[in-house]
Amino acid sequence: MKIIFIAGPYYGGGDLRNIDKNIREAESFAIALANRGVGFFGPHLHTARFELRTIAPEDYYKELDMQILQRACDALVAIPGWEKSQGARVEVEWAEKNGRKIFYPKSIDDLEVIVRWAKD
């Protein structure tokens, strides 16, 4: 199974409403991929709301996400709004430099190319 890393904004300046919105957006892509039988890793879901439950700094989570991307993921999907996120920009840049396939869907309905690639 190929695994696709979902990259997009999370922290968004720390406003809890923005964080919740960003988690829901990433979750919608994760659900859509899962419903199509495509493997994924969603950092938004992996550590959702940990900023309220732990004392680990934001950099800890960015490094954790990068390690998972580097070690376990075959491709990256940059969800709409990814450009606004410093972390997502670093993830996309790393994927470009290291030959990972990158997808830029325009919406949740724009996944067919990803699904075909993942099942190939």
N, CA, C and O atoms as a printed pandas DataFrame, in Angstrom:
     atom_number atom_name residue_name chain_id  residue_number  x_coord  y_coord  z_coord
0              1         N          MET        A               1    0.847   -1.183    0.000
1              2        CA          MET        A               1    0.000    0.000    0.000
2              3         C          MET        A               1    0.890    1.243    0.000
3              4         O          MET        A               1    1.808    1.362    0.811
4              5         N          LYS        A               2    0.608    2.151   -0.907
5              6        CA          LYS        A               2    1.290    3.439   -0.911
6              7         C          LYS        A               2    0.649    4.327    0.157
7              8         O          LYS        A               2   -0.558    4.273    0.393
8              9         N          ILE        A               3    1.483    5.139    0.790
9             10        CA          ILE        A               3    1.001    6.027    1.844
10            11         C          ILE        A               3    1.222    7.467    1.410
11            12         O          ILE        A               3    2.319    7.843    0.995
12            13         N          ILE        A               4    0.169    8.267    1.511
13            14        CA          ILE        A               4    0.207    9.666    1.101
14            15         C          ILE        A               4    0.121   10.555    2.341
15            16         O          ILE        A               4   -0.796   10.426    3.153
16            17         N          PHE        A               5    1.083   11.448    2.469
17            18        CA          PHE        A               5    1.151   12.408    3.566
18            19         C          PHE        A               5    0.235   13.588    3.235
19            20         O          PHE        A               5    0.304   14.132    2.133
20            21         N          ILE        A               6   -0.604   13.978    4.163
21            22        CA          ILE        A               6   -1.509   15.109    3.950
22            23         C          ILE        A               6   -0.875   16.360    4.562
23            24         O          ILE        A               6   -0.734   16.458    5.780
24            25         N          ALA        A               7   -0.496   17.313    3.708
25            26        CA          ALA        A               7    0.165   18.541    4.153
26            27         C          ALA        A               7   -0.785   19.720    4.016
27            28         O          ALA        A               7   -1.410   19.914    2.973
28            29         N          GLY        A               8   -0.884   20.493    5.072
29            30        CA          GLY        A               8   -1.720   21.680    5.051
30            31         C          GLY        A               8   -1.566   22.442    6.348
31            32         O          GLY        A               8   -0.888   21.973    7.263
32            33         N          PRO        A               9   -2.177   23.596    6.446
33            34        CA          PRO        A               9   -2.030   24.401    7.659
34            35         C          PRO        A               9   -2.673   23.727    8.864
35            36         O          PRO        A               9   -3.701   23.059    8.749
36            37         N          TYR        A              10   -2.049   23.914   10.012
37            38        CA          TYR        A              10   -2.616   23.428   11.271
38            39         C          TYR        A              10   -2.761   24.587   12.249
39            40         O          TYR        A              10   -3.879   24.971   12.595
40            41         N          TYR        A              11   -1.671   25.130   12.684
41            42        CA          TYR        A              11   -1.651   26.082   13.793
42            43         C          TYR        A              11   -2.340   27.395   13.468
43            44         O          TYR        A              11   -3.087   27.921   14.294
44            45         N          GLY        A              12   -2.108   27.923   12.301
45            46        CA          GLY        A              12   -2.799   29.127   11.853
46            47         C          GLY        A              12   -2.799   30.289   12.833
47            48         O          GLY        A              12   -3.815   30.964   12.995
48            49         N          GLY        A              13   -1.672   30.526   13.487
49            50        CA          GLY        A              13   -1.596   31.642   14.430
50            51         C          GLY        A              13   -2.084   31.301   15.824
51            52         O          GLY        A              13   -2.041   32.149   16.715
52            53         N          GLY        A              14   -2.541   30.095   16.029
53            54        CA          GLY        A              14   -2.937   29.651   17.355
54            55         C          GLY        A              14   -4.391   29.865   17.724
55            56         O          GLY        A              14   -4.818   29.445   18.800
56            57         N          ASP        A              15   -5.161   30.505   16.861
57            58        CA          ASP        A              15   -6.582   30.698   17.137
58            59         C          ASP        A              15   -7.282   29.342   17.098
59            60         O          ASP        A              15   -7.189   28.623   16.104
60            61         N          LEU        A              16   -7.978   28.996   18.174
61            62        CA          LEU        A              16   -8.584   27.668   18.283
62            63         C          LEU        A              16   -9.599   27.386   17.186
63            64         O          LEU        A              16   -9.720   26.246   16.737
64            65         N          ARG        A              17  -10.331   28.408   16.746
65            66        CA          ARG        A              17  -11.289   28.202   15.649
66            67         C          ARG        A              17  -10.555   27.852   14.353
67            68         O          ARG        A              17  -11.001   26.987   13.599
68            69         N          ASN        A              18   -9.436   28.520   14.099
69            70        CA          ASN        A              18   -8.653   28.204   12.901
70            71         C          ASN        A              18   -8.064   26.810   12.976
71            72         O          ASN        A              18   -8.059   26.077   11.987
72            73         N          ILE        A              19   -7.567   26.443   14.146
73            74        CA          ILE        A              19   -7.020   25.095   14.312
74            75         C          ILE        A              19   -8.102   24.055   14.040
75            76         O          ILE        A              19   -7.867   23.094   13.307
76            77         N          ASP        A              20   -9.281   24.239   14.622
77            78        CA          ASP        A              20  -10.384   23.291   14.398
78            79         C          ASP        A              20  -10.760   23.215   12.916
79            80         O          ASP        A              20  -10.988   22.129   12.384
80            81         N          LYS        A              21  -10.823   24.365   12.259
81            82        CA          LYS        A              21  -11.140   24.402   10.826
82            83         C          LYS        A              21  -10.078   23.645   10.028
83            84         O          LYS        A              21  -10.405   22.869    9.130
84            85         N          ASN        A              22   -8.818   23.872   10.355
85            86        CA          ASN        A              22   -7.729   23.201    9.639
86            87         C          ASN        A              22   -7.745   21.690    9.876
87            88         O          ASN        A              22   -7.492   20.915    8.953
88            89         N          ILE        A              23   -8.036   21.276   11.086
89            90        CA          ILE        A              23   -8.144   19.840   11.380
90            91         C          ILE        A              23   -9.287   19.230   10.571
91            92         O          ILE        A              23   -9.124   18.168    9.971
92            93         N          ARG        A              24  -10.426   19.886   10.553
93            94        CA          ARG        A              24  -11.590   19.360    9.806
94            95         C          ARG        A              24  -11.292   19.268    8.310
95            96         O          ARG        A              24  -11.693   18.307    7.654
96            97         N          GLU        A              25  -10.594   20.261    7.774
97            98        CA          GLU        A              25  -10.257   20.247    6.345
98            99         C          GLU        A              25   -9.336   19.068    6.020
99           100         O          GLU        A              25   -9.574   18.341    5.055
100          101         N          ALA        A              26   -8.300   18.882    6.813
101          102        CA          ALA        A              26   -7.395   17.751    6.591
102          103         C          ALA        A              26   -8.127   16.425    6.790
103          104         O          ALA        A              26   -7.894   15.464    6.057
104          105         N          GLU        A              27   -9.000   16.380    7.771
105          106        CA          GLU        A              27   -9.778   15.169    8.036
106          107         C          GLU        A              27  -10.659   14.817    6.839
107          108         O          GLU        A              27  -10.827   13.639    6.522
108          109         N          SER        A              28  -11.218   15.817    6.179
109          110        CA          SER        A              28  -12.081   15.532    5.029
110          111         C          SER        A              28  -11.275   14.867    3.915
111          112         O          SER        A              28  -11.793   13.989    3.225
112          113         N          PHE        A              29  -10.019   15.268    3.728
113          114        CA          PHE        A              29   -9.174   14.614    2.732
114          115         C          PHE        A              29   -8.807   13.204    3.181
115          116         O          PHE        A              29   -8.791   12.280    2.368
116          117         N          ALA        A              30   -8.514   13.034    4.461
117          118        CA          ALA        A              30   -8.191   11.702    4.982
118          119         C          ALA        A              30   -9.366   10.746    4.797
119          120         O          ALA        A              30   -9.178    9.603    4.379
120          121         N          ILE        A              31  -10.558   11.201    5.100
121          122        CA          ILE        A              31  -11.750   10.362    4.942
122          123         C          ILE        A              31  -11.972   10.023    3.472
123          124         O          ILE        A              31  -12.271    8.877    3.134
124          125         N          ALA        A              32  -11.828   11.011    2.606
125          126        CA          ALA        A              32  -12.028   10.762    1.173
126          127         C          ALA        A              32  -11.010    9.752    0.646
127          128         O          ALA        A              32  -11.357    8.891   -0.162
128          129         N          LEU        A              33   -9.767    9.850    1.093
129          130        CA          LEU        A              33   -8.758    8.878    0.654
130          131         C          LEU        A              33   -9.066    7.490    1.217
131          132         O          LEU        A              33   -8.993    6.496    0.495
132          133         N          ALA        A              34   -9.405    7.422    2.489
133          134        CA          ALA        A              34   -9.732    6.135    3.109
134          135         C          ALA        A              34  -10.932    5.488    2.423
135          136         O          ALA        A              34  -10.936    4.278    2.195
136          137         N          ASN        A              35  -11.938    6.273    2.095
137          138        CA          ASN        A              35  -13.125    5.735    1.412
138          139         C          ASN        A              35  -12.802    5.174    0.041
139          140         O          ASN        A              35  -13.553    4.357   -0.492
140          141         N          ARG        A              36  -11.689    5.608   -0.531
141          142        CA          ARG        A              36  -11.258    5.106   -1.842
142          143         C          ARG        A              36  -10.162    4.041   -1.716
143          144         O          ARG        A              36   -9.598    3.598   -2.717
144          145         N          GLY        A              37   -9.868    3.640   -0.481
145          146        CA          GLY        A              37   -8.883    2.594   -0.250
146          147         C          GLY        A              37   -7.445    3.043   -0.418
147          148         O          GLY        A              37   -6.569    2.230   -0.713
148          149         N          VAL        A              38   -7.193    4.341   -0.233
149          150        CA          VAL        A              38   -5.856    4.890   -0.398
150          151         C          VAL        A              38   -5.248    5.119    0.982
151          152         O          VAL        A              38   -5.876    5.721    1.853
152          153         N          GLY        A              39   -4.017    4.631    1.177
153          154        CA          GLY        A              39   -3.319    4.814    2.437
154          155         C          GLY        A              39   -2.912    6.265    2.628
155          156         O          GLY        A              39   -2.549    6.945    1.668
156          157         N          PHE        A              40   -2.972    6.736    3.858
157          158        CA          PHE        A              40   -2.628    8.127    4.141
158          159         C          PHE        A              40   -2.041    8.241    5.533
159          160         O          PHE        A              40   -2.236    7.368    6.379
160          161         N          PHE        A              41   -1.328    9.316    5.755
161          162        CA          PHE        A              41   -0.949    9.742    7.099
162          163         C          PHE        A              41   -1.374   11.188    7.228
163          164         O          PHE        A              41   -0.987   12.028    6.416
164          165         N          GLY        A              42   -2.166   11.483    8.241
165          166        CA          GLY        A              42   -2.656   12.831    8.473
166          167         C          GLY        A              42   -2.094   13.387    9.769
167          168         O          GLY        A              42   -2.605   13.073   10.844
168          169         N          PRO        A              43   -1.049   14.210    9.692
169          170        CA          PRO        A              43   -0.487   14.760   10.923
170          171         C          PRO        A              43   -1.499   15.551   11.743
171          172         O          PRO        A              43   -1.406   15.595   12.970
172          173         N          HIS        A              44   -2.461   16.173   11.072
173          174        CA          HIS        A              44   -3.495   16.925   11.781
174          175         C          HIS        A              44   -4.280   16.007   12.726
175          176         O          HIS        A              44   -4.653   16.399   13.832
176          177         N          LEU        A              45   -4.511   14.809   12.271
177          178        CA          LEU        A              45   -5.316   13.862   13.046
178          179         C          LEU        A              45   -4.470   13.137   14.078
179          180         O          LEU        A              45   -4.950   12.783   15.155
180          181         N          HIS        A              46   -3.216   12.921   13.740
181          182        CA          HIS        A              46   -2.288   12.196   14.602
182          183         C          HIS        A              46   -2.079   12.911   15.932
183          184         O          HIS        A              46   -1.978   12.274   16.980
184          185         N          THR        A              47   -2.016   14.248   15.880
185          186        CA          THR        A              47   -1.770   15.011   17.107
186          187         C          THR        A              47   -2.805   16.134   17.290
187          188         O          THR        A              47   -2.485   17.210   17.796
188          189         N          ALA        A              48   -4.022   15.871   16.879
189          190        CA          ALA        A              48   -5.081   16.883   16.980
190          191         C          ALA        A              48   -5.236   17.379   18.413
191          192         O          ALA        A              48   -5.465   16.606   19.344
192          193         N          ARG        A              49   -5.104   18.681   18.553
193          194        CA          ARG        A              49   -5.307   19.395   19.817
194          195         C          ARG        A              49   -4.273   19.055   20.887
195          196         O          ARG        A              49   -4.500   19.308   22.070
196          197         N          PHE        A              50   -3.143   18.485   20.480
197          198        CA          PHE        A              50   -2.103   18.203   21.463
198          199         C          PHE        A              50   -1.519   19.486   22.046
199          200         O          PHE        A              50   -0.941   19.461   23.132
200          201         N          GLU        A              51   -1.662   20.617   21.334
201          202        CA          GLU        A              51   -1.155   21.877   21.872
202          203         C          GLU        A              51   -1.866   22.242   23.177
203          204         O          GLU        A              51   -1.362   23.048   23.959
204          205         N          LEU        A              52   -3.037   21.646   23.407
205          206        CA          LEU        A              52   -3.772   21.879   24.649
206          207         C          LEU        A              52   -3.478   20.824   25.712
207          208         O          LEU        A              52   -3.787   21.019   26.888
208          209         N          ARG        A              53   -2.885   19.713   25.301
209          210        CA          ARG        A              53   -2.708   18.577   26.219
210          211         C          ARG        A              53   -1.260   18.293   26.592
211          212         O          ARG        A              53   -0.994   17.538   27.527
212          213         N          THR        A              54   -0.329   18.893   25.870
213          214        CA          THR        A              54    1.079   18.620   26.135
214          215         C          THR        A              54    1.835   19.935   26.283
215          216         O          THR        A              54    1.299   21.013   26.027
216          217         N          ILE        A              55    3.074   19.822   26.697
217          218        CA          ILE        A              55    3.933   21.002   26.781
218          219         C          ILE        A              55    4.979   21.000   25.663
219          220         O          ILE        A              55    5.841   21.878   25.617
220          221         N          ALA        A              56    4.902   20.022   24.771
221          222        CA          ALA        A              56    5.859   19.953   23.670
222          223         C          ALA        A              56    5.699   21.181   22.775
223          224         O          ALA        A              56    4.576   21.594   22.483
224          225         N          PRO        A              57    6.810   21.763   22.341
225          226        CA          PRO        A              57    6.723   22.949   21.481
226          227         C          PRO        A              57    6.309   22.585   20.054
227          228         O          PRO        A              57    6.393   21.428   19.643
228          229         N          GLU        A              58    5.864   23.591   19.314
229          230        CA          GLU        A              58    5.429   23.385   17.927
230          231         C          GLU        A              58    6.522   22.739   17.083
231          232         O          GLU        A              58    6.231   21.902   16.229
232          233         N          ASP        A              59    7.777   23.119   17.314
233          234        CA          ASP        A              59    8.887   22.540   16.539
234          235         C          ASP        A              59    8.990   21.029   16.714
235          236         O          ASP        A              59    9.393   20.326   15.787
236          237         N          TYR        A              60    8.631   20.524   17.888
237          238        CA          TYR        A              60    8.628   19.077   18.127
238          239         C          TYR        A              60    7.697   18.373   17.136
239          240         O          TYR        A              60    8.056   17.350   16.553
240          241         N          TYR        A              61    6.510   18.929   16.955
241          242        CA          TYR        A              61    5.529   18.324   16.055
242          243         C          TYR        A              61    5.961   18.439   14.598
243          244         O          TYR        A              61    5.744   17.520   13.808
244          245         N          LYS        A              62    6.565   19.555   14.246
245          246        CA          LYS        A              62    7.062   19.713   12.875
246          247         C          LYS        A              62    8.134   18.671   12.578
247          248         O          LYS        A              62    8.139   18.077   11.500
248          249         N          GLU        A              63    9.038   18.445   13.522
249          250        CA          GLU        A              63   10.088   17.443   13.321
250          251         C          GLU        A              63    9.492   16.035   13.276
251          252         O          GLU        A              63    9.902   15.218   12.451
252          253         N          LEU        A              64    8.542   15.749   14.143
253          254        CA          LEU        A              64    7.884   14.443   14.141
254          255         C          LEU        A              64    7.220   14.190   12.789
255          256         O          LEU        A              64    7.374   13.113   12.212
256          257         N          ASP        A              65    6.488   15.171   12.288
257          258        CA          ASP        A              65    5.831   15.037   10.983
258          259         C          ASP        A              65    6.848   14.802    9.875
259          260         O          ASP        A              65    6.623   13.971    8.994
260          261         N          MET        A              66    7.972   15.530    9.911
261          262        CA          MET        A              66    9.001   15.352    8.882
262          263         C          MET        A              66    9.588   13.949    8.935
263          264         O          MET        A              66    9.836   13.342    7.894
264          265         N          GLN        A              67    9.808   13.437   10.116
265          266        CA          GLN        A              67   10.360   12.083   10.243
266          267         C          GLN        A              67    9.404   11.049    9.654
267          268         O          GLN        A              67    9.836   10.113    8.981
268          269         N          ILE        A              68    8.123   11.217    9.902
269          270        CA          ILE        A              68    7.137   10.275    9.350
270          271         C          ILE        A              68    7.075   10.421    7.832
271          272         O          ILE        A              68    7.031    9.421    7.116
272          273         N          LEU        A              69    7.070   11.654    7.337
273          274        CA          LEU        A              69    7.086   11.873    5.887
274          275         C          LEU        A              69    8.291   11.189    5.263
275          276         O          LEU        A              69    8.151   10.477    4.268
276          277         N          GLN        A              70    9.463   11.393    5.827
277          278        CA          GLN        A              70   10.699   10.853    5.262
278          279         C          GLN        A              70   10.768    9.335    5.333
279          280         O          GLN        A              70   11.257    8.696    4.402
280          281         N          ARG        A              71   10.298    8.766    6.395
281          282        CA          ARG        A              71   10.462    7.324    6.618
282          283         C          ARG        A              71    9.326    6.462    6.087
283          284         O          ARG        A              71    9.529    5.289    5.770
284          285         N          ALA        A              72    8.128    7.039    5.989
285          286        CA          ALA        A              72    6.977    6.173    5.736
286          287         C          ALA        A              72    6.113    6.539    4.538
287          288         O          ALA        A              72    5.275    5.736    4.127
288          289         N          CYS        A              73    6.289    7.717    3.970
289          290        CA          CYS        A              73    5.328    8.165    2.968
290          291         C          CYS        A              73    5.910    8.144    1.554
291          292         O          CYS        A              73    7.067    8.501    1.329
292          293         N          ASP        A              74    5.077    7.719    0.619
293          294        CA          ASP        A              74    5.467    7.606   -0.785
294          295         C          ASP        A              74    5.166    8.864   -1.581
295          296         O          ASP        A              74    5.764    9.098   -2.632
296          297         N          ALA        A              75    4.245    9.666   -1.085
297          298        CA          ALA        A              75    3.803   10.860   -1.810
298          299         C          ALA        A              75    3.248   11.853   -0.804
299          300         O          ALA        A              75    3.107   11.561    0.384
300          301         N          LEU        A              76    2.941   13.027   -1.314
301          302        CA          LEU        A              76    2.394   14.086   -0.483
302          303         C          LEU        A              76    1.236   14.729   -1.226
303          304         O          LEU        A              76    1.316   14.974   -2.430
304          305         N          VAL        A              77    0.166   15.000   -0.502
305          306        CA          VAL        A              77   -0.929   15.780   -1.064
306          307         C          VAL        A              77   -0.941   17.115   -0.327
307          308         O          VAL        A              77   -1.107   17.165    0.891
308          309         N          ALA        A              78   -0.762   18.197   -1.088
309          310        CA          ALA        A              78   -0.774   19.546   -0.539
310          311         C          ALA        A              78   -2.200   20.071   -0.678
311          312         O          ALA        A              78   -2.626   20.466   -1.763
312          313         N          ILE        A              79   -2.930   20.067    0.439
313          314        CA          ILE        A              79   -4.341   20.441    0.377
314          315         C          ILE        A              79   -4.476   21.957    0.223
315          316         O          ILE        A              79   -3.558   22.700    0.572
316          317         N          PRO        A              80   -5.608   22.414   -0.295
317          318        CA          PRO        A              80   -5.792   23.854   -0.495
318          319         C          PRO        A              80   -5.455   24.649    0.770
319          320         O          PRO        A              80   -5.873   24.306    1.876
320          321         N          GLY        A              81   -4.694   25.711    0.569
321          322        CA          GLY        A              81   -4.250   26.555    1.668
322          323         C          GLY        A              81   -2.871   26.194    2.197
323          324         O          GLY        A              81   -2.354   26.866    3.090
324          325         N          TRP        A              82   -2.274   25.146    1.657
325          326        CA          TRP        A              82   -0.975   24.698    2.155
326          327         C          TRP        A              82    0.078   25.799    2.088
327          328         O          TRP        A              82    0.989   25.837    2.915
328          329         N          GLU        A              83   -0.041   26.693    1.110
329          330        CA          GLU        A              83    0.959   27.743    0.917
330          331         C          GLU        A              83    1.031   28.681    2.114
331          332         O          GLU        A              83    2.047   29.344    2.321
332          333         N          LYS        A              84   -0.036   28.741    2.902
333          334        CA          LYS        A              84   -0.104   29.639    4.055
334          335         C          LYS        A              84    0.615   29.066    5.280
335          336         O          LYS        A              84    0.776   29.751    6.290
336          337         N          SER        A              85    1.039   27.830    5.183
337          338        CA          SER        A              85    1.633   27.139    6.320
338          339         C          SER        A              85    3.139   26.971    6.131
339          340         O          SER        A              85    3.590   26.366    5.158
340          341         N          GLN        A              86    3.902   27.508    7.065
341          342        CA          GLN        A              86    5.352   27.332    6.993
342          343         C          GLN        A              86    5.720   25.846    7.019
343          344         O          GLN        A              86    6.576   25.400    6.255
344          345         N          GLY        A              87    5.070   25.087    7.898
345          346        CA          GLY        A              87    5.356   23.657    7.994
346          347         C          GLY        A              87    5.039   22.918    6.706
347          348         O          GLY        A              87    5.837   22.100    6.249
348          349         N          ALA        A              88    3.890   23.193    6.117
349          350        CA          ALA        A              88    3.512   22.530    4.863
350          351         C          ALA        A              88    4.456   22.930    3.736
351          352         O          ALA        A              88    4.783   22.099    2.890
352          353         N          ARG        A              89    4.897   24.172    3.707
353          354        CA          ARG        A              89    5.845   24.594    2.668
354          355         C          ARG        A              89    7.169   23.829    2.805
355          356         O          ARG        A              89    7.764   23.441    1.799
356          357         N          VAL        A              90    7.625   23.614    4.022
357          358        CA          VAL        A              90    8.847   22.835    4.257
358          359         C          VAL        A              90    8.636   21.386    3.806
359          360         O          VAL        A              90    9.522   20.790    3.194
360          361         N          GLU        A              91    7.482   20.832    4.105
361          362        CA          GLU        A              91    7.183   19.446    3.708
362          363         C          GLU        A              91    7.147   19.310    2.191
363          364         O          GLU        A              91    7.703   18.357    1.644
364          365         N          VAL        A              92    6.500   20.250    1.506
365          366        CA          VAL        A              92    6.439   20.219    0.040
366          367         C          VAL        A              92    7.841   20.371   -0.541
367          368         O          VAL        A              92    8.210   19.652   -1.469
368          369         N          GLU        A              93    8.612   21.290   -0.006
369          370        CA          GLU        A              93    9.980   21.506   -0.493
370          371         C          GLU        A              93   10.817   20.234   -0.326
371          372         O          GLU        A              93   11.559   19.853   -1.231
372          373         N          TRP        A              94   10.695   19.585    0.824
373          374        CA          TRP        A              94   11.441   18.348    1.050
374          375         C          TRP        A              94   11.010   17.282    0.043
375          376         O          TRP        A              94   11.850   16.594   -0.536
376          377         N          ALA        A              95    9.704   17.150   -0.161
377          378        CA          ALA        A              95    9.195   16.151   -1.109
378          379         C          ALA        A              95    9.713   16.424   -2.516
379          380         O          ALA        A              95   10.082   15.491   -3.229
380          381         N          GLU        A              96    9.743   17.693   -2.924
381          382        CA          GLU        A              96   10.273   18.047   -4.254
382          383         C          GLU        A              96   11.729   17.640   -4.386
383          384         O          GLU        A              96   12.120   17.026   -5.378
384          385         N          LYS        A              97   12.532   17.982   -3.387
385          386        CA          LYS        A              97   13.976   17.708   -3.420
386          387         C          LYS        A              97   14.291   16.224   -3.359
387          388         O          LYS        A              97   15.354   15.793   -3.806
388          389         N          ASN        A              98   13.382   15.447   -2.812
389          390        CA          ASN        A              98   13.658   14.030   -2.591
390          391         C          ASN        A              98   12.839   13.107   -3.483
391          392         O          ASN        A              98   12.716   11.915   -3.202
392          393         N          GLY        A              99   12.288   13.649   -4.544
393          394        CA          GLY        A              99   11.638   12.838   -5.560
394          395         C          GLY        A              99   10.326   12.194   -5.170
395          396         O          GLY        A              99    9.903   11.224   -5.799
396          397         N          ARG        A             100    9.675   12.714   -4.144
397          398        CA          ARG        A             100    8.363   12.177   -3.796
398          399         C          ARG        A             100    7.330   12.786   -4.741
399          400         O          ARG        A             100    7.438   13.948   -5.134
400          401         N          LYS        A             101    6.355   12.004   -5.087
401          402        CA          LYS        A             101    5.241   12.492   -5.895
402          403         C          LYS        A             101    4.455   13.501   -5.061
403          404         O          LYS        A             101    4.216   13.274   -3.875
404          405         N          ILE        A             102    4.055   14.607   -5.673
405          406        CA          ILE        A             102    3.277   15.636   -4.976
406          407         C          ILE        A             102    2.012   15.904   -5.771
407          408         O          ILE        A             102    2.050   16.065   -6.990
408          409         N          PHE        A             103    0.898   15.950   -5.067
409          410        CA          PHE        A             103   -0.392   16.252   -5.667
410          411         C          PHE        A             103   -0.916   17.557   -5.073
411          412         O          PHE        A             103   -0.735   17.834   -3.887
412          413         N          TYR        A             104   -1.571   18.351   -5.922
413          414        CA          TYR        A             104   -2.135   19.634   -5.518
414          415         C          TYR        A             104   -3.615   19.674   -5.897
415          416         O          TYR        A             104   -3.986   20.377   -6.837
416          417         N          PRO        A             105   -4.461   18.937   -5.188
417          418        CA          PRO        A             105   -5.881   18.970   -5.544
418          419         C          PRO        A             105   -6.484   20.339   -5.266
419          420         O          PRO        A             105   -6.113   21.023   -4.312
420          421         N          LYS        A             106   -7.414   20.716   -6.117
421          422        CA          LYS        A             106   -8.083   22.011   -5.947
422          423         C          LYS        A             106   -9.208   21.932   -4.916
423          424         O          LYS        A             106   -9.612   22.940   -4.336
424          425         N          SER        A             107   -9.709   20.704   -4.700
425          426        CA          SER        A             107  -10.785   20.510   -3.731
426          427         C          SER        A             107  -10.851   19.031   -3.356
427          428         O          SER        A             107  -10.097   18.209   -3.877
428          429         N          ILE        A             108  -11.746   18.717   -2.464
429          430        CA          ILE        A             108  -11.967   17.335   -2.032
430          431         C          ILE        A             108  -12.484   16.466   -3.175
431          432         O          ILE        A             108  -12.358   15.242   -3.132
432          433         N          ASP        A             109  -13.064   17.092   -4.194
433          434        CA          ASP        A             109  -13.590   16.357   -5.343
434          435         C          ASP        A             109  -12.549   16.134   -6.429
435          436         O          ASP        A             109  -12.870   15.593   -7.487
436          437         N          ASP        A             110  -11.322   16.537   -6.187
437          438        CA          ASP        A             110  -10.252   16.493   -7.172
438          439         C          ASP        A             110   -9.190   15.450   -6.784
439          440         O          ASP        A             110   -8.002   15.762   -6.710
440          441         N          LEU        A             111   -9.632   14.216   -6.540
441          442        CA          LEU        A             111   -8.729   13.186   -6.034
442          443         C          LEU        A             111   -8.481   12.022   -6.991
443          444         O          LEU        A             111   -7.697   11.127   -6.673
444          445         N          GLU        A             112   -9.121   12.014   -8.134
445          446        CA          GLU        A             112   -9.027   10.827   -9.007
446          447         C          GLU        A             112   -7.610   10.521   -9.466
447          448         O          GLU        A             112   -7.232    9.352   -9.543
448          449         N          VAL        A             113   -6.818   11.539   -9.770
449          450        CA          VAL        A             113   -5.425   11.307  -10.171
450          451         C          VAL        A             113   -4.653   10.667   -9.039
451          452         O          VAL        A             113   -3.831    9.778   -9.262
452          453         N          ILE        A             114   -4.914   11.116   -7.835
453          454        CA          ILE        A             114   -4.243   10.554   -6.651
454          455         C          ILE        A             114   -4.636    9.095   -6.472
455          456         O          ILE        A             114   -3.784    8.241   -6.225
456          457         N          VAL        A             115   -5.903    8.819   -6.594
457          458        CA          VAL        A             115   -6.391    7.445   -6.414
458          459         C          VAL        A             115   -5.783    6.526   -7.470
459          460         O          VAL        A             115   -5.332    5.427   -7.148
460          461         N          ARG        A             116   -5.766    6.963   -8.721
461          462        CA          ARG        A             116   -5.167    6.125   -9.779
462          463         C          ARG        A             116   -3.696    5.859   -9.498
463          464         O          ARG        A             116   -3.232    4.726   -9.631
464          465         N          TRP        A             117   -2.957    6.901   -9.109
465          466        CA          TRP        A             117   -1.533    6.736   -8.811
466          467         C          TRP        A             117   -1.341    5.770   -7.649
467          468         O          TRP        A             117   -0.490    4.883   -7.715
468          469         N          ALA        A             118   -2.114    5.932   -6.598
469          470        CA          ALA        A             118   -1.953    5.105   -5.401
470          471         C          ALA        A             118   -2.252    3.642   -5.647
471          472         O          ALA        A             118   -1.676    2.764   -5.003
472          473         N          LYS        A             119   -3.156    3.380   -6.583
473          474        CA          LYS        A             119   -3.549    1.994   -6.842
474          475         C          LYS        A             119   -2.786    1.365   -7.989
475          476         O          LYS        A             119   -2.990    0.193   -8.303
476          477         N          ASP        A             120   -1.911    2.132   -8.616
477          478        CA          ASP        A             120   -1.103    1.644   -9.741
478          479         C          ASP        A             120    0.022    0.753   -9.253
479          480         O          ASP        A             120    0.806    0.250  -10.058
